[in-house]
Amino acid sequence: MDVFDLRYMKRIRFQLRSIGAWPSHVFEDVPTTKLTAISRYGYTSLLFILCSTGMVSQAVYLVNNKGTMPFIDLGQTYLTLLLSFVFCHRTTLPMHTSYQAHIEEFVSKFHLIHHKDKTEFSAKMFSKVNRMCEIVTIVEILQFGVSASMFNIAPFCLNYRAGMLSSERPMNVTFEYSVYYAVPFDQNSGVWYTVLCIYNAYVSYNLGCMVLCHDLQIAVYVFHIWGHMNIFEHNLNNFPRPRKALGSKTGPLRYSNEESKEVAIRLKEIIKHYLMIKDFVAKTSDTYSVTLCVYYAFHLVTDCVLLLECSTLEIDALAKYGLLTVVMYQQLIQVSVVFELISSKGDSLSDAVYGLPWEYMDNGNRRTVLIFLQIVQQSLALKACDMVPVGLKTMLAVLKTSFSYFLMLKTFANN
């Protein structure tokens, strides 16, 4: 069975390909030509240029209308501007060689499909992780489809209710948009309204896919790291004890010379497995270090803005931002809980290493276990910008700060 025979891997590859974020050239033997860079990064660069242009246009619109727009309505432009910033940052990920090498290593070496035949427990863990990844993939795609659709359908419904889509539009009424831009043409024209709606729908797809699919990709990595750690712990807990001599009623005090050689080989295999896990975690942290930092900073500001938008309790605001708010909070919680799997599991590994039957080993194997114990005690937690551990504590800090900012902004809005 190949990695890409799995349904969730097919879905992830398809979604990332649609936004130019899948490094197809890494898995295909394509000759290098003068147009190679364009074929690899052309679409990604186009998305980056489109989003950067949109950010500038949104910023100009914000400056031009800052004095006339209500305080609550400013939140919509701030929200889309922040989303565009995250989108711009993530469009640069596929251009990094570390990102491409990381995907290649995961697909060709680290994925549990390459380890499932080693033991019966490995096969069970592969099946369990496979189900987890499948469920999370379906949930992420549904969230992406529904939230992106609602974000664009809500303004359309508001325009229809106001009579803006009829042949005789009411006077002194303007079109509602999901994203507002400063443009050199009349946005209240029916033709340009159609053009901007199509453009916003296109950008919403790319933005939602860029944000949610990269989150999904990171979650799949973490699930497989967790699976490897479970296999590693199981191998430690089921390390063979000294065999009893035939007819002996008491257990031996030491491994025999032949058993000691087998113990040395088994310890070597276990250490190699742990170092592979540790190396992959380090590469994951390096690849997504800045991405996670931007992600938490984005949630710190955006979550309070979304609460501010929904705090009016108006039907229009809830239709447009209600589901988006739920999805954004759910994403923050999901990513943090997923990363907590590694931190919580890593704490029990040192106990499992200490639980090895080192008292039966010779001095050489005991030294190996002692050195290995010191290595395992080092934390495996991933960190944003190599400073902030990613997990539940960071999530709670972000949520508390967001609620504090929301209450402060709500007070300003009421005044």
C-alpha positions in Angstrom: 0.0 0.0 0.0 1.2 3.5 -0.9 0.8 6.6 1.2 -1.3 8.2 -1.4 -3.7 5.3 -1.5 -5.0 6.6 1.9 -8.1 8.8 1.4 -7.0 11.6 3.8 -3.7 11.9 2.0 -5.4 12.2 -1.3 -7.6 14.9 0.0 -4.7 16.8 1.6 -2.7 16.6 -1.6 -5.6 17.7 -3.8 -6.4 20.7 -1.5 -2.7 21.8 -1.3 -2.3 21.4 -5.1 -5.2 23.7 -5.7 -3.3 26.5 -4.0 0.1 25.6 -5.3 1.3 24.4 -1.9 2.1 20.8 -2.7 5.7 20.2 -3.9 4.9 17.8 -6.8 8.4 18.2 -8.1 9.8 16.5 -5.0 7.9 13.2 -5.8 8.2 13.4 -9.6 11.4 13.1 -11.7 11.0 16.1 -13.8 14.0 17.5 -15.7 15.1 21.0 -14.7 14.6 23.7 -17.3 14.6 27.5 -17.5 10.9 27.5 -16.8 11.2 25.2 -13.8 10.9 28.0 -11.2 7.8 29.4 -12.9 6.1 26.0 -13.1 6.9 25.3 -9.4 6.2 28.6 -7.8 4.3 30.6 -10.5 0.8 30.1 -9.1 2.0 30.5 -5.5 3.6 33.8 -6.5 0.5 34.9 -8.3 -1.6 34.3 -5.1 1.0 36.2 -3.1 0.8 39.2 -5.5 -3.0 39.1 -5.5 -3.3 39.0 -1.7 -0.6 41.7 -1.2 -2.5 44.0 -3.7 -5.7 43.2 -1.8 -4.1 44.0 1.5 -2.9 47.4 0.2 -6.4 48.2 -1.2 -8.1 47.2 2.1 -5.6 49.3 4.1 -6.4 52.3 1.9 -10.1 51.7 2.2 -9.7 51.5 6.0 -7.7 54.8 6.1 -10.2 56.6 3.8 -13.3 55.5 5.8 -11.9 55.4 9.3 -13.7 58.6 10.3 -17.0 57.8 8.8 -17.4 54.0 9.5 -19.0 53.0 12.8 -16.6 51.5 15.3 -18.1 48.0 15.1 -18.1 48.1 11.2 -14.3 48.8 11.3 -13.9 45.3 12.7 -14.8 43.7 9.4 -12.0 45.4 7.5 -9.5 44.7 10.3 -10.5 41.0 10.3 -10.1 40.6 6.5 -6.8 42.5 6.6 -5.4 40.2 9.3 -6.6 37.1 7.4 -4.8 38.4 4.3 -1.6 38.9 6.3 -1.7 35.2 7.5 -2.5 34.2 3.9 0.5 36.1 2.5 2.8 34.5 5.1 1.6 31.0 4.3 1.9 31.4 0.5 5.7 31.7 1.1 5.9 28.3 2.9 6.0 26.1 -0.3 9.0 28.1 -1.5 11.1 27.0 1.5 13.3 24.0 0.9 12.7 22.9 4.6 9.0 22.7 3.9 9.5 20.6 0.8 12.0 18.3 2.5 9.7 17.9 5.5 6.8 16.7 3.4 9.1 14.4 1.4 10.5 12.8 4.7 7.0 12.4 6.1 5.7 10.7 3.0 8.7 8.5 2.3 10.0 7.6 5.8 8.1 8.8 8.8 4.5 7.9 7.9 3.3 5.0 10.0 2.5 3.0 6.8 6.2 2.3 6.6 6.3 0.9 10.1 3.0 -0.9 10.5 4.4 -4.4 9.6 7.1 -4.4 12.2 4.9 -5.5 15.1 1.3 -6.3 15.8 1.0 -3.2 18.0 2.5 -1.0 15.2 -0.3 -2.3 12.9 -2.9 -1.4 15.5 -1.5 2.0 16.0 -1.3 2.7 12.3 -5.0 1.8 12.0 -5.9 4.1 14.9 -3.9 7.1 13.7 -5.4 6.5 10.2 -8.9 6.8 11.6 -8.0 9.9 13.5 -6.5 11.6 10.5 -9.5 10.6 8.4 -12.0 12.1 10.8 -10.0 15.4 11.3 -9.6 15.7 7.5 -13.4 15.5 6.9 -14.1 17.9 9.7 -11.6 20.4 8.4 -12.9 20.3 4.9 -16.5 20.7 6.0 -15.5 23.6 8.2 -13.7 25.2 5.3 -16.5 24.8 2.9 -19.3 26.0 5.2 -17.5 29.0 6.8 -16.1 30.3 3.4 -19.6 29.9 1.8 -21.4 31.7 4.7 -18.9 34.5 4.6 -19.8 35.2 1.0 -23.5 34.2 1.0 -24.4 36.4 3.9 -23.7 39.7 2.1 -25.5 38.4 -1.0 -28.6 37.7 1.1 -28.4 41.2 2.6 -28.3 42.7 -0.9 -31.2 40.6 -2.0 -33.3 41.6 1.0 -32.5 45.3 0.4 -33.6 45.0 -3.2 -30.1 45.7 -4.6 -30.3 42.8 -7.0 -33.6 43.9 -8.6 -33.8 45.9 -11.8 -34.9 49.0 -9.9 -32.5 49.4 -7.0 -33.5 51.7 -4.0 -31.9 55.1 -3.8 -29.1 55.9 -1.4 -28.3 52.3 -0.7 -25.0 50.6 -1.5 -24.0 47.0 -2.0 -22.8 44.9 0.9 -19.5 43.1 0.3 -17.7 40.3 2.2 -14.5 42.3 1.7 -14.2 46.0 1.0 -11.5 47.5 -1.2 -10.4 51.0 -2.3 -10.9 50.7 -6.1 -10.8 53.2 -8.9 -14.3 52.4 -10.1 -17.9 52.6 -8.8 -18.5 49.7 -6.5 -22.2 50.4 -6.6 -22.4 49.3 -10.2 -24.1 46.0 -10.9 -21.2 44.9 -13.3 -18.5 45.7 -10.8 -20.5 44.2 -8.0 -20.5 40.9 -9.9 -16.8 41.1 -10.6 -15.9 41.8 -7.0 -18.2 39.0 -5.7 -16.4 36.5 -8.0 -13.0 37.8 -6.9 -14.0 37.6 -3.2 -15.3 34.1 -3.6 -12.0 33.1 -5.3 -9.9 34.8 -2.6 -12.1 33.2 0.2 -11.4 29.7 -1.2 -7.7 30.2 -1.4 -7.5 31.9 2.0 -9.6 29.3 3.8 -7.7 26.5 2.1 -4.4 28.0 2.9 -5.2 28.4 6.5 -7.2 25.3 7.3 -5.3 22.8 5.1 -1.9 23.8 6.6 -3.4 23.4 10.0 -4.7 20.0 8.9 -1.3 19.1 7.6 0.4 20.0 10.9 -2.3 18.0 12.8 -1.6 14.9 10.6 2.1 15.3 11.4 1.4 15.4 15.1 -0.9 12.4 15.1 1.9 10.3 13.4 4.4 11.6 15.9 2.0 10.6 18.7 1.6 7.2 17.1 5.4 6.7 16.9 5.7 7.7 20.6 3.1 5.1 21.5 5.0 2.4 19.6 8.2 3.5 21.2 6.7 3.3 24.7 5.1 -0.1 24.0 8.5 -1.4 22.9 10.0 -0.2 26.2 7.2 -1.6 28.4 7.5 -5.0 26.7 11.3 -5.2 26.7 12.2 -9.0 27.2 13.3 -10.1 30.6 16.0 -12.7 31.2 14.9 -16.2 30.2 14.7 -18.7 33.0 16.8 -21.8 32.8 14.9 -25.1 32.2 13.7 -26.5 35.5 14.7 -23.3 37.4 12.1 -22.0 39.9 13.7 -18.6 40.4 14.6 -16.0 37.8 18.2 -15.3 36.8 20.0 -12.3 38.3 21.6 -11.3 34.9 21.2 -11.7 31.2 23.4 -14.4 29.8 26.2 -13.4 27.4 24.1 -14.4 24.4 21.1 -12.5 25.8 23.2 -9.4 26.4 24.1 -9.3 22.7 20.4 -9.5 21.9 19.7 -6.7 24.5 22.3 -4.5 22.9 20.8 -4.9 19.4 17.3 -4.2 20.7 18.4 -1.2 22.6 20.1 0.1 19.5 16.8 -0.3 17.5 14.8 1.5 20.2 17.3 4.4 20.4 17.3 4.7 16.6 13.5 4.9 16.6 13.5 7.6 19.3 16.2 9.6 17.5 14.1 9.4 14.3 11.1 10.8 16.3 13.1 13.5 17.9 14.6 14.5 14.6 11.2 14.7 12.9 9.8 16.8 15.8 12.8 19.2 15.6 12.3 19.5 11.8 8.5 20.1 12.3 9.3 22.8 14.8 11.9 24.5 12.5 9.6 24.4 9.5 6.5 25.8 11.2 8.2 27.8 14.0 7.4 31.3 12.5 4.0 30.0 11.1 2.9 29.0 14.6 4.0 32.3 16.1 2.1 34.2 13.4 -0.9 31.9 14.0 -1.1 32.6 17.7 -0.6 36.3 17.2 -3.4 36.3 14.6 -5.8 34.6 17.0 -4.8 37.0 19.8 -6.2 39.9 17.8 -8.8 38.3 15.5 -10.7 36.3 18.2 -11.5 39.5 20.1 -12.6 41.3 16.8 -14.9 38.4 16.0 -16.4 38.5 19.4 -16.9 42.3 19.0 -18.7 41.7 15.6 -21.0 39.1 17.1 -21.6 41.0 20.3 -24.2 43.2 18.6 -26.4 40.1 18.4 -27.9 41.3 15.1 -29.1 38.6 12.7 -26.9 40.1 9.9 -23.7 40.0 12.0 -24.4 36.5 13.4 -25.1 35.1 9.9 -21.9 36.5 8.6 -19.5 36.0 11.6 -21.2 33.5 13.8 -20.0 30.4 12.1 -16.6 32.0 11.3 -16.1 32.8 15.0 -16.9 29.2 16.0 -14.5 27.8 13.4 -11.7 30.1 14.4 -12.0 29.3 18.1 -12.4 25.6 17.2 -9.2 25.8 15.2 -7.2 27.4 18.0 -8.4 24.8 20.5 -7.9 21.9 18.1 -4.3 22.8 17.1 -3.4 23.4 20.8 -5.0 20.1 22.0 -3.3 18.2 19.2 0.2 19.6 20.1 -0.5 18.8 23.8 -0.5 15.1 22.8 3.2 15.3 22.2 4.0 17.2 25.4 1.9 15.0 27.6 3.2 11.8 26.0 6.8 12.9 26.2 6.5 13.1 30.0 5.8 9.4 30.3 8.7 8.3 28.1 11.4 8.8 30.7 9.5 6.6 33.1 9.2 3.9 30.5 13.0 4.1 29.9 13.7 3.9 33.6 11.4 0.9 33.7 13.7 -1.1 31.5 15.2 -4.1 33.2 18.6 -2.4 33.5 19.3 -4.2 36.8 19.8 -7.5 34.8 22.1 -5.9 32.2 25.9 -5.9 32.0 27.8 -2.7 32.6 27.9 -1.8 28.9 24.2 -1.9 28.4 23.6 -0.1 31.7 25.7 2.8 30.4 23.7 2.8 27.2 20.4 3.0 29.2 21.8 5.8 31.5 22.8 7.9 28.5 19.5 7.2 26.8 17.6 8.2 29.9 19.3 11.6 29.9 18.4 12.1 26.2 14.7 11.1 26.7 14.3 13.6 29.6 14.8 16.5 27.1 11.4 18.0 26.2 9.9 17.1 22.8 7.4 20.0 22.8 7.2 22.1 19.7 7.8 25.8 20.1 6.7 28.9 18.2 9.8 30.9 17.2 11.7 28.5 19.4 10.4 30.4 22.5 6.7 29.8 23.2 5.6 26.1 23.8 2.6 25.2 21.7 -0.1 23.6 23.8 -3.0 24.2 26.2 -1.2 26.7 28.4 -0.5 29.0 25.4 -4.0 28.5 24.2 -5.5 29.6 27.6 -3.2 32.6 27.6 -4.4 33.6 24.1 -8.1 33.1 25.0 -7.8 35.1 28.3 -6.0 38.0 26.5 -8.6 38.0 23.7 -11.5 38.2 26.1 -9.7 41.1 27.9 -9.2 43.0 24.6 -12.8 42.3 23.7 -14.2 43.8 26.9 -12.0 46.8 26.4 -13.1 47.3 22.8 -16.7 46.8 23.7 -16.4 49.6 26.3 -15.0 51.9 23.6 -17.7 51.0 21.2 -20.5 51.7 23.7 -18.9 55.1 24.5 
